[in-house]
Amino acid sequence: MIMAQGLTDEERLTLKTGAFGAVFLVSNVDPGMLAVLKESMAASGAFADSSGVVKEALTTGPLPRLPRDSALEIEATVLPALGRAVRILSEKSPADVAAYREVVLSAADRVARAHAGVDPAEAAVIERIRAALAGPA
């Protein structure tokens, strides 16, 4: 699909911050070295399964810088980034909004399932991610 307007580096970083941050939020619910390895592989698979504008944004350029001090600080950065990402895509590439939502939720779900299944705390984080992605289509 050809977009009417290309994404800027800042816009691509916003998409990446939201997506990688969502994975980080779910992963932090149940930290542990073995879990992190399994979860990283699960998220990578979801991002690799994406296509078009979404894949390009998530697989190129620098990694986002996420806060690491507290879960609340991470969430305060990531959830707004998800909403901004949906607004950016709605404006510049509307056909990719559903794909972005799908890949972020798929990655979050894969991360939650990668180590001992989805527990209630992970499910709650995924619901907050889903709500942040529910912006305009």
N, CA, C and O atoms as a GROMACS GRO file, in nm:
protein
  548
    1MET      N    1   0.084  -0.118   0.000
    1MET     CA    2   0.000   0.000   0.000
    1MET      C    3   0.088   0.124   0.000
    1MET      O    4   0.187   0.130   0.074
    2ILE      N    5   0.055   0.220  -0.080
    2ILE     CA    6   0.129   0.347  -0.086
    2ILE      C    7   0.057   0.448   0.000
    2ILE      O    8  -0.064   0.468  -0.012
    3MET      N    9   0.134   0.512   0.089
    3MET     CA   10   0.074   0.612   0.177
    3MET      C   11   0.075   0.747   0.109
    3MET      O   12   0.163   0.777   0.029
    4ALA      N   13  -0.026   0.828   0.141
    4ALA     CA   14  -0.030   0.964   0.089
    4ALA      C   15   0.085   1.045   0.150
    4ALA      O   16   0.143   1.130   0.083
    5GLN      N   17   0.116   1.021   0.275
    5GLN     CA   18   0.222   1.092   0.346
    5GLN      C   19   0.309   0.988   0.418
    5GLN      O   20   0.257   0.899   0.485
    6GLY      N   21   0.441   1.000   0.403
    6GLY     CA   22   0.532   0.909   0.473
    6GLY      C   23   0.540   0.943   0.620
    6GLY      O   24   0.508   1.055   0.661
    7LEU      N   25   0.584   0.847   0.699
    7LEU     CA   26   0.603   0.871   0.842
    7LEU      C   27   0.739   0.934   0.865
    7LEU      O   28   0.838   0.896   0.802
    8THR      N   29   0.743   1.029   0.954
    8THR     CA   30   0.871   1.090   0.992
    8THR      C   31   0.944   0.995   1.088
    8THR      O   32   0.885   0.899   1.137
    9ASP      N   33   1.071   1.022   1.113
    9ASP     CA   34   1.147   0.942   1.209
    9ASP      C   35   1.081   0.947   1.347
    9ASP      O   36   1.074   0.845   1.416
   10GLU      N   37   1.035   1.063   1.385
   10GLU     CA   38   0.969   1.078   1.515
   10GLU      C   39   0.840   0.996   1.522
   10GLU      O   40   0.811   0.934   1.624
   11GLU      N   41   0.763   0.996   1.414
   11GLU     CA   42   0.639   0.918   1.411
   11GLU      C   43   0.668   0.768   1.416
   11GLU      O   44   0.599   0.694   1.485
   12ARG      N   45   0.771   0.723   1.344
   12ARG     CA   46   0.809   0.582   1.350
   12ARG      C   47   0.853   0.545   1.492
   12ARG      O   48   0.821   0.437   1.541
   13LEU      N   49   0.925   0.635   1.557
   13LEU     CA   50   0.968   0.609   1.694
   13LEU      C   51   0.849   0.603   1.790
   13LEU      O   52   0.851   0.526   1.886
   14THR      N   53   0.746   0.682   1.764
   14THR     CA   54   0.625   0.676   1.846
   14THR      C   55   0.558   0.540   1.831
   14THR      O   56   0.517   0.480   1.931
   15LEU      N   57   0.546   0.490   1.708
   15LEU     CA   58   0.487   0.358   1.686
   15LEU      C   59   0.569   0.251   1.758
   15LEU      O   60   0.514   0.161   1.821
   16LYS      N   61   0.700   0.263   1.748
   16LYS     CA   62   0.789   0.166   1.810
   16LYS      C   63   0.783   0.176   1.963
   16LYS      O   64   0.782   0.074   2.032
   17THR      N   65   0.778   0.297   2.018
   17THR     CA   66   0.768   0.316   2.162
   17THR      C   67   0.642   0.250   2.216
   17THR      O   68   0.645   0.182   2.318
   18GLY      N   69   0.531   0.269   2.146
   18GLY     CA   70   0.406   0.206   2.189
   18GLY      C   71   0.414   0.055   2.184
   18GLY      O   72   0.377  -0.012   2.281
   19ALA      N   73   0.461   0.001   2.073
   19ALA     CA   74   0.464  -0.145   2.056
   19ALA      C   75   0.564  -0.212   2.150
   19ALA      O   76   0.530  -0.306   2.220
   20PHE      N   77   0.688  -0.163   2.150
   20PHE     CA   78   0.789  -0.222   2.237
   20PHE      C   79   0.753  -0.199   2.383
   20PHE      O   80   0.775  -0.285   2.468
   21GLY      N   81   0.698  -0.082   2.411
   21GLY     CA   82   0.658  -0.051   2.548
   21GLY      C   83   0.547  -0.141   2.597
   21GLY      O   84   0.546  -0.180   2.714
   22ALA      N   85   0.452  -0.175   2.509
   22ALA     CA   86   0.345  -0.266   2.548
   22ALA      C   87   0.402  -0.402   2.587
   22ALA      O   88   0.359  -0.462   2.686
   23VAL      N   89   0.496  -0.449   2.510
   23VAL     CA   90   0.563  -0.576   2.540
   23VAL      C   91   0.636  -0.565   2.675
   23VAL      O   92   0.630  -0.657   2.757
   24PHE      N   93   0.704  -0.455   2.695
   24PHE     CA   94   0.778  -0.432   2.818
   24PHE      C   95   0.684  -0.430   2.939
   24PHE      O   96   0.716  -0.486   3.044
   25LEU      N   97   0.568  -0.366   2.924
   25LEU     CA   98   0.470  -0.362   3.034
   25LEU      C   99   0.426  -0.502   3.074
   25LEU      O  100   0.423  -0.535   3.192
   26VAL      N  101   0.392  -0.584   2.974
   26VAL     CA  102   0.346  -0.720   3.004
   26VAL      C  103   0.461  -0.802   3.062
   26VAL      O  104   0.441  -0.877   3.158
   27SER      N  105   0.577  -0.789   3.007
   27SER     CA  106   0.693  -0.865   3.053
   27SER      C  107   0.730  -0.831   3.198
   27SER      O  108   0.774  -0.918   3.273
   28ASN      N  109   0.712  -0.707   3.236
   28ASN     CA  110   0.748  -0.664   3.372
   28ASN      C  111   0.653  -0.715   3.479
   28ASN      O  112   0.684  -0.709   3.597
   29VAL      N  113   0.537  -0.765   3.439
   29VAL     CA  114   0.443  -0.818   3.537
   29VAL      C  115   0.505  -0.938   3.609
   29VAL      O  116   0.487  -0.954   3.730
   30ASP      N  117   0.578  -1.021   3.535
   30ASP     CA  118   0.638  -1.142   3.591
   30ASP      C  119   0.784  -1.149   3.547
   30ASP      O  120   0.819  -1.230   3.462
   31PRO      N  121   0.870  -1.063   3.607
   31PRO     CA  122   1.010  -1.059   3.562
   31PRO      C  123   1.086  -1.186   3.600
   31PRO      O  124   1.048  -1.259   3.692
   32GLY      N  125   1.190  -1.209   3.527
   32GLY     CA  126   1.278  -1.324   3.551
   32GLY      C  127   1.359  -1.348   3.424
   32GLY      O  128   1.309  -1.326   3.314
   33MET      N  129   1.483  -1.391   3.438
   33MET     CA  130   1.573  -1.404   3.324
   33MET      C  131   1.520  -1.502   3.219
   33MET      O  132   1.518  -1.469   3.101
   34LEU      N  133   1.478  -1.620   3.260
   34LEU     CA  134   1.427  -1.718   3.163
   34LEU      C  135   1.301  -1.665   3.097
   34LEU      O  136   1.282  -1.681   2.977
   35ALA      N  137   1.215  -1.603   3.176
   35ALA     CA  138   1.092  -1.547   3.121
   35ALA      C  139   1.123  -1.439   3.019
   35ALA      O  140   1.059  -1.433   2.914
   36VAL      N  141   1.220  -1.354   3.048
   36VAL     CA  142   1.256  -1.245   2.956
   36VAL      C  143   1.302  -1.299   2.822
   36VAL      O  144   1.265  -1.246   2.718
   37LEU      N  145   1.382  -1.405   2.822
   37LEU     CA  146   1.428  -1.464   2.697
   37LEU      C  147   1.311  -1.519   2.615
   37LEU      O  148   1.301  -1.491   2.495
   38LYS      N  149   1.224  -1.596   2.678
   38LYS     CA  150   1.108  -1.651   2.608
   38LYS      C  151   1.018  -1.539   2.557
   38LYS      O  152   0.969  -1.544   2.444
   39GLU      N  153   0.997  -1.439   2.640
   39GLU     CA  154   0.908  -1.329   2.603
   39GLU      C  155   0.965  -1.245   2.490
   39GLU      O  156   0.891  -1.201   2.403
   40SER      N  157   1.096  -1.223   2.490
   40SER     CA  158   1.160  -1.147   2.382
   40SER      C  159   1.142  -1.218   2.248
   40SER      O  160   1.112  -1.155   2.147
   41MET      N  161   1.160  -1.348   2.249
   41MET     CA  162   1.143  -1.424   2.126
   41MET      C  163   0.998  -1.420   2.079
   41MET      O  164   0.971  -1.410   1.959
   42ALA      N  165   0.906  -1.428   2.172
   42ALA     CA  166   0.764  -1.424   2.137
   42ALA      C  167   0.727  -1.290   2.075
   42ALA      O  168   0.656  -1.286   1.974
   43ALA      N  169   0.774  -1.181   2.133
   43ALA     CA  170   0.744  -1.048   2.080
   43ALA      C  171   0.808  -1.028   1.944
   43ALA      O  172   0.746  -0.973   1.853
   44SER      N  173   0.932  -1.074   1.928
   44SER     CA  174   1.001  -1.061   1.799
   44SER      C  175   0.922  -1.131   1.689
   44SER      O  176   0.911  -1.080   1.578
   45GLY      N  177   0.868  -1.247   1.721
   45GLY     CA  178   0.788  -1.320   1.623
   45GLY      C  179   0.665  -1.243   1.581
   45GLY      O  180   0.631  -1.241   1.462
   46ALA      N  181   0.599  -1.179   1.674
   46ALA     CA  182   0.480  -1.100   1.640
   46ALA      C  183   0.517  -0.981   1.553
   46ALA      O  184   0.447  -0.953   1.455
   47PHE      N  185   0.624  -0.912   1.585
   47PHE     CA  186   0.667  -0.797   1.505
   47PHE      C  187   0.709  -0.841   1.366
   47PHE      O  188   0.681  -0.773   1.268
   48ALA      N  189   0.776  -0.955   1.356
   48ALA     CA  190   0.820  -1.006   1.226
   48ALA      C  191   0.701  -1.046   1.140
   48ALA      O  192   0.709  -1.043   1.017
   49ASP      N  193   0.591  -1.085   1.203
   49ASP     CA  194   0.471  -1.124   1.128
   49ASP      C  195   0.395  -1.005   1.072
   49ASP      O  196   0.304  -1.023   0.990
   50SER      N  197   0.429  -0.884   1.113
   50SER     CA  198   0.360  -0.765   1.062
   50SER      C  199   0.405  -0.738   0.919
   50SER      O  200   0.493  -0.805   0.866
   51SER      N  201   0.342  -0.639   0.858
   51SER     CA  202   0.378  -0.608   0.719
   51SER      C  203   0.362  -0.459   0.692
   51SER      O  204   0.309  -0.384   0.775
   52GLY      N  205   0.409  -0.417   0.577
   52GLY     CA  206   0.391  -0.280   0.530
   52GLY      C  207   0.450  -0.176   0.622
   52GLY      O  208   0.559  -0.192   0.676
   53VAL      N  209   0.375  -0.068   0.638
   53VAL     CA  210   0.418   0.048   0.718
   53VAL      C  211   0.448   0.007   0.861
   53VAL      O  212   0.545   0.054   0.920
   54VAL      N  213   0.365  -0.079   0.917
   54VAL     CA  214   0.383  -0.120   1.056
   54VAL      C  215   0.514  -0.196   1.071
   54VAL      O  216   0.591  -0.168   1.163
   55LYS      N  217   0.541  -0.291   0.984
   55LYS     CA  218   0.666  -0.367   0.993
   55LYS      C  219   0.786  -0.275   0.976
   55LYS      O  220   0.884  -0.286   1.050
   56GLU      N  221   0.779  -0.187   0.880
   56GLU     CA  222   0.890  -0.094   0.857
   56GLU      C  223   0.916  -0.010   0.981
   56GLU      O  224   1.032   0.010   1.020
   57ALA      N  225   0.811   0.040   1.045
   57ALA     CA  226   0.827   0.124   1.164
   57ALA      C  227   0.885   0.045   1.281
   57ALA      O  228   0.965   0.098   1.358
   58LEU      N  229   0.844  -0.080   1.295
   58LEU     CA  230   0.884  -0.159   1.411
   58LEU      C  231   1.020  -0.228   1.395
   58LEU      O  232   1.081  -0.267   1.495
   59THR      N  233   1.066  -0.242   1.274
   59THR     CA  234   1.188  -0.320   1.253
   59THR      C  235   1.306  -0.238   1.200
   59THR      O  236   1.412  -0.295   1.173
   60THR      N  237   1.290  -0.109   1.185
   60THR     CA  238   1.402  -0.026   1.139
   60THR      C  239   1.424   0.089   1.237
   60THR      O  240   1.337   0.123   1.317
   61GLY      N  241   1.541   0.147   1.230
   61GLY     CA  242   1.571   0.263   1.313
   61GLY      C  243   1.607   0.227   1.455
   61GLY      O  244   1.616   0.109   1.490
   62PRO      N  245   1.628   0.329   1.536
   62PRO     CA  246   1.673   0.307   1.674
   62PRO      C  247   1.562   0.248   1.762
   62PRO      O  248   1.443   0.262   1.735
   63LEU      N  249   1.607   0.183   1.867
   63LEU     CA  250   1.512   0.131   1.966
   63LEU      C  251   1.462   0.247   2.051
   63LEU      O  252   1.535   0.344   2.074
   64PRO      N  253   1.339   0.238   2.099
   64PRO     CA  254   1.288   0.345   2.185
   64PRO      C  255   1.354   0.341   2.322
   64PRO      O  256   1.401   0.237   2.367
   65ARG      N  257   1.357   0.456   2.385
   65ARG     CA  258   1.409   0.466   2.521
   65ARG      C  259   1.289   0.468   2.615
   65ARG      O  260   1.209   0.562   2.612
   66LEU      N  261   1.279   0.366   2.696
   66LEU     CA  262   1.168   0.356   2.789
   66LEU      C  263   1.217   0.379   2.931
   66LEU      O  264   1.328   0.338   2.965
   67PRO      N  265   1.136   0.445   3.014
   67PRO     CA  266   1.175   0.462   3.154
   67PRO      C  267   1.185   0.325   3.221
   67PRO      O  268   1.118   0.230   3.180
   68ARG      N  269   1.265   0.314   3.322
   68ARG     CA  270   1.283   0.186   3.390
   68ARG      C  271   1.266   0.199   3.542
   68ARG      O  272   1.288   0.103   3.616
   69ASP      N  273   1.227   0.317   3.587
   69ASP     CA  274   1.221   0.340   3.732
   69ASP      C  275   1.101   0.275   3.798
   69ASP      O  276   1.114   0.217   3.907
   70SER      N  277   0.985   0.283   3.735
   70SER     CA  278   0.866   0.225   3.797
   70SER      C  279   0.766   0.185   3.690
   70SER      O  280   0.765   0.240   3.579
   71ALA      N  281   0.682   0.089   3.725
   71ALA     CA  282   0.578   0.044   3.632
   71ALA      C  283   0.484   0.160   3.596
   71ALA      O  284   0.439   0.169   3.482
   72LEU      N  285   0.456   0.247   3.693
   72LEU     CA  286   0.366   0.360   3.666
   72LEU      C  287   0.428   0.457   3.565
   72LEU      O  288   0.359   0.510   3.478
   73GLU      N  289   0.558   0.480   3.577
   73GLU     CA  290   0.627   0.569   3.484
   73GLU      C  291   0.632   0.508   3.343
   73GLU      O  292   0.614   0.579   3.244
   74ILE      N  293   0.655   0.379   3.337
   74ILE     CA  294   0.656   0.311   3.207
   74ILE      C  295   0.518   0.322   3.144
   74ILE      O  296   0.505   0.358   3.027
   75GLU      N  297   0.415   0.291   3.221
   75GLU     CA  298   0.278   0.296   3.170
   75GLU      C  299   0.241   0.438   3.127
   75GLU      O  300   0.172   0.456   3.027
   76ALA      N  301   0.286   0.538   3.202
   76ALA     CA  302   0.256   0.678   3.169
   76ALA      C  303   0.324   0.722   3.039
   76ALA      O  304   0.281   0.820   2.978
   77THR      N  305   0.426   0.651   2.997
   77THR     CA  306   0.492   0.679   2.869
   77THR      C  307   0.431   0.597   2.757
   77THR      O  308   0.404   0.649   2.649
   78VAL      N  309   0.409   0.469   2.783
   78VAL     CA  310   0.368   0.375   2.679
   78VAL      C  311   0.223   0.393   2.635
   78VAL      O  312   0.196   0.398   2.515
   79LEU      N  313   0.131   0.403   2.728
   79LEU     CA  314  -0.010   0.410   2.689
   79LEU      C  315  -0.041   0.534   2.605
   79LEU      O  316  -0.111   0.522   2.504
   80PRO      N  317   0.010   0.652   2.640
   80PRO     CA  318  -0.011   0.767   2.551
   80PRO      C  319   0.056   0.748   2.414
   80PRO      O  320   0.003   0.794   2.312
   81ALA      N  321   0.172   0.682   2.411
   81ALA     CA  322   0.239   0.657   2.283
   81ALA      C  323   0.153   0.568   2.194
   81ALA      O  324   0.148   0.588   2.072
   82LEU      N  325   0.085   0.471   2.252
   82LEU     CA  326  -0.005   0.386   2.173
   82LEU      C  327  -0.118   0.468   2.113
   82LEU      O  328  -0.151   0.451   1.996
   83GLY      N  329  -0.176   0.557   2.192
   83GLY     CA  330  -0.282   0.644   2.141
   83GLY      C  331  -0.232   0.735   2.030
   83GLY      O  332  -0.300   0.754   1.929
   84ARG      N  333  -0.112   0.792   2.049
   84ARG     CA  334  -0.054   0.879   1.945
   84ARG      C  335  -0.025   0.798   1.819
   84ARG      O  336  -0.046   0.848   1.708
   85ALA      N  337   0.022   0.676   1.834
   85ALA     CA  338   0.051   0.591   1.718
   85ALA      C  339  -0.075   0.566   1.636
   85ALA      O  340  -0.072   0.572   1.513
   86VAL      N  341  -0.184   0.539   1.704
   86VAL     CA  342  -0.311   0.517   1.633
   86VAL      C  343  -0.354   0.645   1.560
   86VAL      O  344  -0.401   0.639   1.447
   87ARG      N  345  -0.338   0.760   1.626
   87ARG     CA  346  -0.374   0.887   1.561
   87ARG      C  347  -0.285   0.915   1.440
   87ARG      O  348  -0.333   0.961   1.337
   88ILE      N  349  -0.156   0.887   1.452
   88ILE     CA  350  -0.063   0.907   1.340
   88ILE      C  351  -0.104   0.821   1.222
   88ILE      O  352  -0.115   0.870   1.109
   89LEU      N  353  -0.128   0.693   1.248
   89LEU     CA  354  -0.168   0.604   1.139
   89LEU      C  355  -0.305   0.641   1.083
   89LEU      O  356  -0.327   0.630   0.963
   90SER      N  357  -0.395   0.684   1.169
   90SER     CA  358  -0.528   0.725   1.122
   90SER      C  359  -0.517   0.840   1.022
   90SER      O  360  -0.593   0.847   0.926
   91GLU      N  361  -0.422   0.928   1.046
   91GLU     CA  362  -0.403   1.044   0.960
   91GLU      C  363  -0.323   1.009   0.834
   91GLU      O  364  -0.359   1.052   0.724
   92LYS      N  365  -0.217   0.933   0.850
   92LYS     CA  366  -0.124   0.913   0.739
   92LYS      C  367  -0.139   0.782   0.664
   92LYS      O  368  -0.102   0.773   0.547
   93SER      N  369  -0.192   0.680   0.728
   93SER     CA  370  -0.206   0.549   0.665
   93SER      C  371  -0.321   0.472   0.730
   93SER      O  372  -0.298   0.372   0.798
   94PRO      N  373  -0.443   0.519   0.710
   94PRO     CA  374  -0.559   0.460   0.780
   94PRO      C  375  -0.573   0.309   0.764
   94PRO      O  376  -0.621   0.242   0.855
   95ALA      N  377  -0.532   0.257   0.652
   95ALA     CA  378  -0.544   0.113   0.629
   95ALA      C  379  -0.454   0.033   0.722
   95ALA      O  380  -0.473  -0.088   0.736
   96ASP      N  381  -0.357   0.097   0.785
   96ASP     CA  382  -0.263   0.027   0.872
   96ASP      C  383  -0.298   0.035   1.021
   96ASP      O  384  -0.229  -0.024   1.103
   97VAL      N  385  -0.404   0.106   1.055
   97VAL     CA  386  -0.442   0.118   1.196
   97VAL      C  387  -0.476  -0.019   1.255
   97VAL      O  388  -0.425  -0.054   1.362
   98ALA      N  389  -0.559  -0.095   1.187
   98ALA     CA  390  -0.598  -0.227   1.238
   98ALA      C  391  -0.476  -0.319   1.249
   98ALA      O  392  -0.466  -0.397   1.344
   99ALA      N  393  -0.385  -0.311   1.154
   99ALA     CA  394  -0.265  -0.395   1.157
   99ALA      C  395  -0.179  -0.361   1.278
   99ALA      O  396  -0.126  -0.450   1.344
  100TYR      N  397  -0.166  -0.232   1.308
  100TYR     CA  398  -0.086  -0.191   1.424
  100TYR      C  399  -0.150  -0.243   1.552
  100TYR      O  400  -0.083  -0.301   1.638
  101ARG      N  401  -0.280  -0.222   1.566
  101ARG     CA  402  -0.350  -0.271   1.685
  101ARG      C  403  -0.330  -0.422   1.700
  101ARG      O  404  -0.300  -0.472   1.808
  102GLU      N  405  -0.346  -0.491   1.589
  102GLU     CA  406  -0.336  -0.637   1.592
  102GLU      C  407  -0.196  -0.683   1.631
  102GLU      O  408  -0.182  -0.774   1.714
  103VAL      N  409  -0.092  -0.623   1.574
  103VAL     CA  410   0.043  -0.668   1.605
  103VAL      C  411   0.081  -0.635   1.750
  103VAL      O  412   0.149  -0.715   1.814
  104VAL      N  413   0.039  -0.521   1.800
  104VAL     CA  414   0.070  -0.487   1.940
  104VAL      C  415  -0.001  -0.583   2.035
  104VAL      O  416   0.060  -0.633   2.129
  105LEU      N  417  -0.128  -0.607   2.010
  105LEU     CA  418  -0.203  -0.698   2.098
  105LEU      C  419  -0.152  -0.842   2.085
  105LEU      O  420  -0.147  -0.915   2.184
  106SER      N  421  -0.115  -0.882   1.965
  106SER     CA  422  -0.060  -1.014   1.945
  106SER      C  423   0.072  -1.030   2.018
  106SER      O  424   0.096  -1.132   2.083
  107ALA      N  425   0.158  -0.930   2.009
  107ALA     CA  426   0.287  -0.936   2.079
  107ALA      C  427   0.265  -0.941   2.230
  107ALA      O  428   0.330  -1.019   2.300
  108ALA      N  429   0.175  -0.858   2.281
  108ALA     CA  430   0.147  -0.857   2.425
  108ALA      C  431   0.093  -0.993   2.470
  108ALA      O  432   0.133  -1.044   2.575
  109ASP      N  433   0.004  -1.051   2.392
  109ASP     CA  434  -0.054  -1.181   2.425
  109ASP      C  435   0.053  -1.291   2.418
  109ASP      O  436   0.058  -1.377   2.506
  110ARG      N  437   0.137  -1.288   2.316
  110ARG     CA  438   0.243  -1.388   2.304
  110ARG      C  439   0.340  -1.380   2.420
  110ARG      O  440   0.385  -1.482   2.471
  111VAL      N  441   0.371  -1.259   2.462
  111VAL     CA  442   0.461  -1.240   2.576
  111VAL      C  443   0.397  -1.298   2.702
  111VAL      O  444   0.463  -1.368   2.779
  112ALA      N  445   0.269  -1.269   2.723
  112ALA     CA  446   0.201  -1.319   2.842
  112ALA      C  447   0.195  -1.472   2.843
  112ALA      O  448   0.210  -1.534   2.948
  113ARG      N  449   0.175  -1.531   2.727
  113ARG     CA  450   0.164  -1.678   2.718
  113ARG      C  451   0.300  -1.748   2.716
  113ARG      O  452   0.306  -1.869   2.737
  114ALA      N  453   0.406  -1.677   2.692
  114ALA     CA  454   0.538  -1.738   2.673
  114ALA      C  455   0.591  -1.805   2.800
  114ALA      O  456   0.671  -1.898   2.791
  115HIS      N  457   0.549  -1.759   2.914
  115HIS     CA  458   0.603  -1.813   3.039
  115HIS      C  459   0.488  -1.842   3.134
  115HIS      O  460   0.438  -1.752   3.202
  116ALA      N  461   0.446  -1.966   3.141
  116ALA     CA  462   0.345  -2.013   3.237
  116ALA      C  463   0.204  -1.958   3.213
  116ALA      O  464   0.125  -1.954   3.307
  117GLY      N  465   0.171  -1.914   3.093
  117GLY     CA  466   0.036  -1.870   3.063
  117GLY      C  467   0.004  -1.730   3.112
  117GLY      O  468   0.085  -1.667   3.180
  118VAL      N  469  -0.114  -1.684   3.078
  118VAL     CA  470  -0.156  -1.547   3.110
  118VAL      C  471  -0.215  -1.545   3.251
  118VAL      O  472  -0.313  -1.613   3.280
  119ASP      N  473  -0.153  -1.466   3.338
  119ASP     CA  474  -0.209  -1.455   3.473
  119ASP      C  475  -0.297  -1.329   3.480
  119ASP      O  476  -0.292  -1.247   3.389
  120PRO      N  477  -0.377  -1.314   3.585
  120PRO     CA  478  -0.470  -1.200   3.594
  120PRO      C  479  -0.402  -1.063   3.583
  120PRO      O  480  -0.458  -0.971   3.522
  121ALA      N  481  -0.284  -1.048   3.639
  121ALA     CA  482  -0.214  -0.918   3.631
  121ALA      C  483  -0.174  -0.888   3.487
  121ALA      O  484  -0.184  -0.774   3.442
  122GLU      N  485  -0.127  -0.990   3.414
  122GLU     CA  486  -0.093  -0.970   3.272
  122GLU      C  487  -0.218  -0.937   3.190
  122GLU      O  488  -0.214  -0.851   3.103
  123ALA      N  489  -0.327  -1.007   3.219
  123ALA     CA  490  -0.453  -0.980   3.148
  123ALA      C  491  -0.498  -0.836   3.171
  123ALA      O  492  -0.549  -0.772   3.080
  124ALA      N  493  -0.480  -0.787   3.293
  124ALA     CA  494  -0.518  -0.649   3.325
  124ALA      C  495  -0.433  -0.548   3.246
  124ALA      O  496  -0.485  -0.448   3.195
  125VAL      N  497  -0.303  -0.576   3.235
  125VAL     CA  498  -0.215  -0.487   3.157
  125VAL      C  499  -0.256  -0.490   3.010
  125VAL      O  500  -0.260  -0.386   2.945
  126ILE      N  501  -0.286  -0.608   2.958
  126ILE     CA  502  -0.328  -0.619   2.817
  126ILE      C  503  -0.457  -0.542   2.794
  126ILE      O  504  -0.474  -0.481   2.688
  127GLU      N  505  -0.547  -0.542   2.889
  127GLU     CA  506  -0.672  -0.464   2.874
  127GLU      C  507  -0.643  -0.314   2.871
  127GLU      O  508  -0.708  -0.240   2.798
  128ARG      N  509  -0.547  -0.268   2.950
  128ARG     CA  510  -0.509  -0.126   2.946
  128ARG      C  511  -0.445  -0.091   2.811
  128ARG      O  512  -0.466   0.018   2.758
  129ILE      N  513  -0.368  -0.184   2.758
  129ILE     CA  514  -0.308  -0.164   2.625
  129ILE      C  515  -0.418  -0.157   2.520
  129ILE      O  516  -0.417  -0.069   2.434
  130ARG      N  517  -0.513  -0.248   2.527
  130ARG     CA  518  -0.627  -0.250   2.433
  130ARG      C  519  -0.704  -0.118   2.439
  130ARG      O  520  -0.743  -0.064   2.335
  131ALA      N  521  -0.727  -0.068   2.559
  131ALA     CA  522  -0.799   0.058   2.574
  131ALA      C  523  -0.720   0.175   2.511
  131ALA      O  524  -0.779   0.262   2.448
  132ALA      N  525  -0.588   0.174   2.529
  132ALA     CA  526  -0.506   0.282   2.472
  132ALA      C  527  -0.508   0.277   2.320
  132ALA      O  528  -0.497   0.380   2.253
  133LEU      N  529  -0.520   0.157   2.265
  133LEU     CA  530  -0.523   0.140   2.118
  133LEU      C  531  -0.661   0.169   2.059
  133LEU      O  532  -0.675   0.174   1.937
  134ALA      N  533  -0.759   0.189   2.142
  134ALA     CA  534  -0.896   0.204   2.093
  134ALA      C  535  -0.927   0.345   2.043
  134ALA      O  536  -1.044   0.380   2.027
  135GLY      N  537  -0.826   0.424   2.019
  135GLY     CA  538  -0.846   0.559   1.967
  135GLY      C  539  -0.915   0.556   1.831
  135GLY      O  540  -0.963   0.451   1.790
  136PRO      N  541  -0.920   0.667   1.762
  136PRO     CA  542  -0.991   0.676   1.635
  136PRO      C  543  -0.932   0.581   1.531
  136PRO      O  544  -0.811   0.558   1.527
  137ALA      N  545  -1.019   0.528   1.449
  137ALA     CA  546  -0.973   0.436   1.342
  137ALA      C  547  -0.960   0.506   1.211
  137ALA      O  548  -0.923   0.445   1.111
   0.00000   0.00000   0.00000
